[in-house]
C-alpha cells in the first residue's frame, strides 16, 4: 500500500522546516582494547582491483581524509608512514514494492427516496509499484604491521552504514554514509544504531564540496 511507501520514505528522508536529512543505520565492530589515540597517522587505501569506478573511489578517499583530519587524526600520503590503514567499499541494491491503491468513486442523485449530494460509491483498486534503493558503505581500519603492505594488516575495526531512499544517486548519499560511520569511529556499537543526519550537520558541510 502507498502508506507503507510513505513510511519508508519518512524513515530515510526527514524534513524539518527547510532542513533535510537522512536516517542512517550504523553498525560498528571493534577489536580495539583502547580508543585510537589522537593524531594517529592514517593511510586511506583505494587498492581495490575489482572497483567499477576508481574515480568515485578517489573522491570517497578525499572525503575520508577530510573527516579524519576533522576528528583530530593525521593523514599520511605514504603507507609506510602510517599506523593504521583504511579501506572501504560502497554498493547499492534495490527493492520493488507492488500493491494496489484504492480509488473511491462518488455519486450524486436520487436514491432511497431522497436527493443526495456527493457520497462514497463503489471502490476500485489501481495497481502501482515503487522502487527503493539501499545504499551501503563499509569501512575497515587495519593496524599496520612493520614493513607490511595493506593486504597483511590486521582488521581492528569495521564500520557499516546503510540508507534506504528513493534515489539511485550514490553521490548524493555518500556524504551521509561516511558521516554515519564516523559517528562511532573505532567503537563497538553492540547493535545497529539509527539516527538522523541533517543537511546542516557540520561534518556534512565540511565534506560536501570535497572531490
N, C-alpha and C positions, 0 to 999 in steps of 0.2 A: 504494500500500500504506500501511497505517497507520504503518509505520516511517518513511516519508517525511514524514508529517504530524507525527510526534513530533520528527523532526529539525528541521522548520521552526519548531515551537514553541520548541524549545531554542535556536534561533538568535536568536529575538526576545524570549523571556521567560525570564530567568535566575533561578534560585533558589540561594541560598547561606545555609543555616541558615534564619533568619526574614527575610532580606533579599531583596527582589525588585528586579528591574530589567529594562531592555530593551536589546537590541542595536540601536544606531543606525548607519546608514551615512551618511557625510557627504562632500560634495564642496565645495571652496572654489575660486573662480575670482577672480583678483585682477589689476588693472592698477595697483595702488599701487606707487610706487617706494620707499616707506618706510612703516614702521608708522604707523598712526593715532596721533597724539600724545595723551598722557593729558589728560583734561579737555576734549577736543574737544567742541563743542556739537552735539548731535544733535536732529533733529526726527523723530518717528515719524508717518508718514502713514497714514491709513485712507481715502484718497480713491479708492476703487475703486467706480465706479458699477455694476459688474456683480456686486458682492458679494451672496451669497444670505443672509448672516447678519451684518449690521453690528454687532449686539450682541456676538456672539462675537469679531468683529474688534477691537472696543474692549477686550475682555478681553485679547486677544493683545497689543495695543498697550501696555497697562499692564504686562504681564509683560516685554515687551522693554525698556520704560523701566526697570523694576526691575533687569534684568540689565545694562543699560548703566551704571547707577549703581554696581552691584556691581563692575563691571570698570573703574571709575575714569573713566567718561566723564560728560559733563554732558548732561542732558535739558532742552530748552527748549520752552516751550509755543507759541512763535511761530516759524513757518518762517523769517521774516526775520532771526531771531537765530541761525540755525543755520549750521554749516559743512558738515554732512552731513545727508542725508535718507534715512530707512529706509522702504522699502515692502515689503510681504510678501504671500504668498498661500499658503493651505493647501488641500489636496484629498485625495481618497480614491478608491481603486478596489479592486475585489475580484477574487479568483481562485478558481475552483472546481476541486477535485481529486476525481476519481472513480476508484475502484478496487474491489478485492474483498478481503475479509478471510477467511482460511482458518478453518474450524471443524472440529476433529478429533473424530471420533466414536469412542468406545471400546466394547469388547465384553467380556463375561465368560461363560465356558462351556467346554464340552468340544470340543477341536478338535485335530487332528493326533495323536490318541491320548493327550492329556494334558488334565487340568483346568488352566485358565489363569485368572489374575487379570485385572485390567483391563489393556488393551493398546490401542494405536492400531488403529483400524479404518479405515473409509473417511473421506475428507475432502470436505467441501462448502465452497463459496465463497459468501459473502454480500456483495452489493454495498453500498457505503456512499459517502458523499461528505462533504467538509468544505469550508468557505469560509474563506479568509484575506483579510485586508484590508491593503492597502498604504497607509499614512498618509504623505503627502508634504507637505513645507513648504519654501518658498523665501523667501529674504530678500535684498533688493537694497540696497546702500549707494551713494548717489549724492553726488558732490561738487557742492554748490550753487554756481551762478553768481550773481554780484551781480545783485540786483533781478530774479531769475527765480522762476517758480513751479516746483514739483517736476516738471512734465512736460518741462521743458527741461534737467534736470540730467543730468550725465554719470555713467553707472554705473562705479564703480571696484572694486566687489566684489560677488559674488553667492555666497551660501551655500545649499546644498541638503541637506536631511536626509530620511531615509526610515526607516520602521519597518514590518515585516511582523508582523502579530499576528492573533489570533483574535477580537478585539473590534472592533466597529464604532463605538465611542465615542471620537470625536476629542478630547473634553475630557479624557479620561483619559491621552491620549498626547501632547498638545501641549506639555506642560512638557518632556518628554524630547527632542522635536524642537527646541525652542528652545535648550535647553542644549547639544544636539549642535551646532547652528550656531555657538554662541558658543565652542565648544572651539577652533575655528580662525578666529575672527572677524578679518577683514581679511587673512588669509593665503591663499596659494595652496597647496592640498593636493597638487597634481601628480597625484593619483589618488584613487580612492574610499578613504576610511578608515572602518573599522568598529571599534566599541568598545562596551563595556557601561557603561551609566549606572545606578547603583543608586538605590533609593528614598531612601537616606540621604545622597546627594550633596548638598553644601552649596548648590549653585545650585538644585537641585530644592526643597530645604527653603525656600529664600528666596522662591520664586515660587509655590509650590503653593496658597497662600491668597490670592494677588493676583487681584482681579477688576476 
